[in-house]
Amino acid sequence: MDIEQPPVNYARVTPQADRRGLLIVNTGDGKGKSTAAFGLALRAHGRGKAVKIYQFMKVPTARFGEHRMFEQLGIPVEGLGDGFSWKSKDLEHSAQLARDGWQKAKATILSGDFFLVVLDEITYPLIYGWLSLADVLATLAARPKDVHVCMTGRRCPPELIALADTVTEMTKIKHAFNAGIPAQRGIED
């Protein structure tokens, strides 16, 4: 490890643009995409802002750790899917759930009632062709000025990356699962 000197000079840059709702994308093969989005949701909620979370691949009855905590805090989380595709018994049904879920999410975004809308794992129904990318792009472009949207999932379409204000790619360096260690409750659920 190289030792560094702590920075002592800071050149403050004053932004020139007006504040507005941001489009934030967390993508990549590494862990932490949803976790980062949930942290953002907690930050907004902690400031008294209205937050809504949609999970495109989770079932409506999912009860992972984040669901339990968000329920206690009063942050609405809605599962829109029937699990990941390899668990689906009917992919056309999965596709229809994604389309129906998108209509809910779209209405929420366009309503302007929420400061932050999280679209967790939305990239999967997009890359599977279950959702119209053109409709998603048009909705995001037409959203009210102060609505922030955070999207997660692997292989985010380049068109969404181009539209986004902030994009973070999570890169897997190492993962315990690859060493044969199973998922841990409270860490990966």
WOMOPE-V255758 format. One record per backbone hydrogen bond with DSSP energy under -1.0 kcal/mol. NH is the residue of the N-H (numbers start at 1). CO is the residue of the C=O. Records with the same first field share a line. If there is no record, write none. Layout:
BEGIN
NH: CO ; CO
END
This chain:
BEGIN
21: 145
24: 149
25: 166
26: 151
27: 168
30: 170
36: 32
37: 33
38: 34
39: 35
40: 36
41: 37
42: 38
43: 39
44: 40
45: 41
46: 42
48: 45
49: 44
52: 116
53: 76
54: 118
55: 78
56: 120
62: 59
68: 64
69: 65
70: 66
71: 67
72: 68
73: 69
74: 70
75: 70
78: 53
80: 55
81: 58
83: 57
87: 84
94: 90
95: 91
96: 92
97: 93
98: 94
99: 95
100: 96
101: 97
102: 98
103: 99
104: 100
105: 101
106: 102
107: 103
108: 104
109: 105
110: 106
111: 107
115: 50
116: 50
117: 148
118: 52
119: 150
120: 54
122: 119
123: 152
126: 122
127: 123
128: 124
129: 126
130: 125
131: 125
136: 132
137: 133
138: 134
139: 135
140: 136
141: 137
142: 138
147: 144
148: 115
149: 22
150: 117
151: 24
152: 119
153: 26
160: 157
161: 157
162: 158
163: 159
164: 160
165: 23
166: 23
168: 25
170: 27
178: 175
179: 176
180: 177
181: 176
187: 184
188: 184
END
